[in-house]
């Protein structure tokens, strides 16, 4: 496959973060004893409690118990990095973005959108802290790495409510890349849980006028 020469230094630039709007469990409601069952882990207890509350007609409390069970499952689940895509401009609102047709890049920078699930929270006096950081690498279409940067950006914020899905937008400079297909490989590290997840986002640099 023909490859146009790529400069030795492929530069990467500014990192932006768009945290998601997320729901949070309301204040604790009435309690109910868990009936005996085969599960004795926190997930099983929360799920059993939710079922008991539902049968008793207290669906508001059942919902809170289900959220507790969901948080237990998220804590055990691997870090998921998904919905990676090239977008044409920064999102109009949280989670509202416009994919670039054909993942084409016509300017000097590319905007990469992605979502991260199952990360942890660090308790702070002012709220719950999300602490993520990213590596970003550029690859040829066949997967050969040609550039990039470790510790590309840090994504840390504190919220009163838990952000169970974090939305990210990364801005990457591609002005030195010849026109052809590439991959952007994004590696997300969760400083709270120690989990690591990754995704590859395809993009294509368009031919520039005069080149």
C-alpha angles and dihedrals in degrees: 000000000000116000126189112224115269121209116251092244115055105187125217123196149186122001122211130190128209109183116206127248103248140179124247132200112262121233114304114281132204115320128233129193116250113241115231113274143156094269123077100169123102093255093052093046093050092047093048090048091052091052091048092050091048091053089049090054097248098124094160090061090040089057091053090050090050090053089053089052091048091052090051090052092047091052090057098039122092120259107272121207111186148145089054109174144145112255130198098224140355112294116275089223138351108308093359110115140148116230116225110248108255089355086274121167116205101169138053095274137046125212114217120197123198142155129223125206135184097029121145135248129230114214113234130174088250096046143285119333126212111202115186132153132188143214117203126197134179118223136185116246090265092056101259110144115233105169148335143126138264115222088024092166145344122230111196129153140148123228135179089225125049114258101215093179120037120202117209135191117194122192114208128186113232101164092119095050118103115233109276140095122297142168126233109210113202119193115193121201122196108212091193102054100019091235122144128202135173145190138185120225119196120220137165125215109222123223111267122225111263095020 
